[in-house]
Amino acid sequence: MSVCAAAAALLCGALVQAADSSVDYLSFSTDDEANTTEVFQKASPAVVFVTSSELRRQRFTRNVMEIPRGAGSGFIWDAESGLVVTNYHVVAGADRLTITLEDEASFQAEVVGLAPERDLAVLRMIEPPDNLTELPVGDSSELSVGRKVMAIGNPFGLDTTLTVGVVSALDREIQSPSNRTIRGVIQTDAAINPGNSGGPLLNSLGQLVGVNTAIYSPSGGSAGIGFAIPVNTVSEVVPQLIAFGKIMRPVLGVELASDRWLRRYRVEGVPIVRTYRGFPAENAGMVGARRGSRGEIILGDVITAIDGERVANNDEFLSAMERHRVGDMIEIVTTREGEERRFSVELSEVQ
């Protein structure tokens, strides 16, 4: 008997055994099914439904009406404080927020912090119940293409749902609601439908490895291409949102030309419009643009690289700054009047 014939015989025998009426389906499951079911049962209580509404005054009667604005999923980040993490686009522009738990109990919530540049938001239930469930936090750097992931959401408040897939790709880039580039994004074929945004992406251990944020589909339905913000980014951003209400980045103390201006005049790099007194750029000797005797604009320093990485627009400049902390020394390369200059700058905080 050939190897193929032997394998076919074994497979046939397994199928016959599984189809045997004496096998109890309720007690039978494959290892993968058992893992999926266990992860879902443990994680579901931590997944919530987030609804937002807007207060709008009627034009003629001047009565205030509450109008639904958005809905999505989220998950408990801190059970004791009633903190919930979701997507920024789920709650953007909301006047009122409601968190609905798995048992359909609803609680009013308030915004703690927003990060549109990462499409993340932290909410707080105003009167959180006891015994909330948190998700264990994993490490997204340990993911690899082909590893199993599970997306859990609470779309439209109907019930908690599960989709299963694999990591399709890593280090993808997507645009945030503020048109900033979110880097290092996880791509998965686990269906992420509208209403699942803000829900958790979990690994086989039930650990949080990402926050589901977007799908790529012309129709708006799942087409096998979904994206999640990696948990390592979430773990960096969320504490800042809790402490400061926004992402805190060190400052150089400059005003930069807009990307529209860069495209119009085809400038290589990002020109400094002006420097602010007492901040690192001015202290290092950088200069901004000025007007000549005939009213023409004469460029000063044009930033082209930070710590060896190219800077071609405002997004790349901000991304480079966000990788550093107050007190870090960075090397900035500029051009001024056709001459390359290098500056060693110690970053400061907002004054």
Buried (B, 14 or more C-beta within 10 A) or exposed (E): EEEEEEEEEEEEEEEEEEEEEEEEEEEEEEEEEEBBEEBBEBBBBBBBBBBBBBEEEEEEEEEEEEEEBBBBBBBBBBBEBBBBBBBBBBBBEBEBBBBBBBEEEBBEBEBBBBBBBBBBBBBBBEEBEEEBBBBEBBBBEEBEEEEBBBBBBBBBBEEBBBBBBEBBEBEBEBEBBBEBBBEBBBBBBBBBBBBBBBBBBBBBEBBBBBBBBBBBBEEEEBEBBBBBBBBBBBBEBBEBBBEEBBBBBBBBBBEBBEBEBBEEEEBEBBBBBBBBEEBBBBBBEBBBBEEEEEEEEEBBBBBBBBBEEEBBBBBBBBBBBBEBEEEEEBEBBBBBEEEEBEBEBEBBEEE
